Amino acid sequence: MKITTSVKHGAEYLCVKIGEVVTAIEQVAVVKGLPMWEVERKLGVGVRKRLIVPARSLRPIQAAIA
């Protein structure tokens, strides 16, 4: 089941849970009515880690800078 959110595939967001910039990959689940997104963060040169976080913890980077 997919829920429409403002999160876009491939866009970069600030993840408030971990405090880092991540790239949204895809919506993978809905838990207690909240869409969960698989995101990818860069750890170093060529090293990346994927996490699953709720959509409400993703903030657009433009809004985070302003």
C-alpha positions in Angstrom: 0.0 0.0 0.0 1.4 3.4 -1.1 0.5 6.7 0.6 1.1 9.9 -1.4 3.7 12.1 0.3 5.8 15.1 -0.8 8.9 12.9 -0.8 10.3 12.4 -4.3 12.4 9.5 -5.5 16.0 10.6 -6.1 15.7 13.9 -4.3 18.0 14.9 -1.4 16.6 15.6 2.1 17.9 16.3 5.6 17.0 13.4 7.8 16.3 14.8 11.2 16.7 11.3 12.8 20.4 11.1 12.0 21.1 14.7 11.2 22.6 14.0 7.7 21.7 14.6 4.1 20.2 11.5 2.4 18.8 10.6 -1.0 15.3 9.1 -1.1 15.2 5.7 -2.9 11.6 4.4 -2.6 8.7 4.0 -0.3 9.0 0.5 1.1 6.2 0.2 3.7 3.4 1.8 5.7 3.7 1.4 9.5 0.8 2.6 11.7 -0.3 4.8 8.8 3.1 6.4 8.3 4.9 5.9 5.0 8.4 4.5 5.4 11.1 5.4 2.9 14.4 3.7 2.1 17.1 6.3 2.0 20.8 6.3 1.2 23.5 8.3 3.0 27.1 8.7 1.9 29.6 7.6 4.5 32.8 8.2 2.6 34.3 7.9 -0.8 32.1 5.4 -2.6 30.7 4.0 0.6 26.9 4.3 1.1 24.5 2.9 3.6 20.8 2.4 3.2 18.3 3.0 6.0 14.5 2.9 6.4 13.0 6.1 8.0 9.5 7.6 8.3 8.7 10.2 5.7 7.9 12.8 8.4 11.6 12.7 9.4 12.7 13.9 5.9 13.0 17.7 5.4 13.7 19.3 2.0 17.2 20.8 2.0 16.0 24.2 0.8 13.8 24.6 3.9 16.6 23.4 6.2 19.0 26.1 4.9 16.5 29.0 5.1 
